[in-house]
Amino acid sequence: MVKIGLQFKATLENVTNVRPEGEDFRWFLKLKCANCGEIPEKWQYINLMDSVPLKGGRGSASMVQKCKLCARDNSIDIMRDTITPYNAEDSERFKTMVQFECRGLEPVDFQPQAGFAAEGAESGTKFPEITLLEKDWTDYDEKASESVGIYEVTHQFIKC
């Protein structure tokens, strides 16, 4: 079992507490089979609501799948307690946002999509349902009378 952290990096303008919102937040990943190296073309997602039993009664995981190439059973699980918001002071630096417990699968790419939330850095204005698919997001904070944004979203994976 390997623990892999997804590190998030962005430039924040007048917002803080960027985070995935809700148990149904979808982490879109490309996953590589650690046994044969196969990386399927399509994006796959995992979320906290999904729990699939592992063979042999060894607990459960967010996703269990059989590799199409080598037929090995692999799994990946979201470590719920590791989900951490990205704050204003983290701007322009990599910060681990979530960790995955991997058995035979390794995330190699991440695609941020819908379901993020943030707050105005000074005003506390809530910004729900942020979509980061374009790697940039902008809005206007009425309370603070200023523009807000999340720019140049990027990521990397690290072993924990």
JOUR-V187949 format. One record per residue. N is the residue number from 1. D_LAST is the distance of its C-alpha to the last C-alpha in whole Angstrom. Layout:
n	d_last
N	D_LAST
N	D_LAST
This chain:
n	d_last
1	11
2	8
3	5
4	6
5	6
6	10
7	11
8	15
9	17
10	21
11	24
12	26
13	29
14	31
15	28
16	25
17	23
18	22
19	20
20	20
21	24
22	24
23	23
24	24
25	22
26	22
27	18
28	20
29	18
30	19
31	17
32	18
33	19
34	17
35	20
36	22
37	21
38	23
39	22
40	24
41	26
42	26
43	23
44	22
45	21
46	19
47	20
48	20
49	24
50	23
51	22
52	23
53	24
54	22
55	25
56	26
57	26
58	22
59	21
60	20
61	18
62	19
63	20
64	21
65	23
66	25
67	24
68	28
69	28
70	27
71	27
72	24
73	23
74	19
75	17
76	15
77	14
78	13
79	12
80	15
81	14
82	11
83	14
84	15
85	18
86	18
87	21
88	24
89	22
90	19
91	22
92	21
93	18
94	14
95	12
96	10
97	12
98	11
99	8
100	9
101	10
102	11
103	14
104	16
105	15
106	13
107	13
108	15
109	17
110	17
111	21
112	21
113	24
114	26
115	25
116	24
117	26
118	26
119	29
120	31
121	30
122	33
123	35
124	32
125	34
126	32
127	31
128	30
129	29
130	28
131	27
132	25
133	26
134	28
135	25
136	28
137	29
138	32
139	35
140	37
141	37
142	40
143	40
144	39
145	41
146	38
147	36
148	32
149	30
150	26
151	26
152	25
153	22
154	19
155	15
156	13
157	9
158	6
159	4
160	0
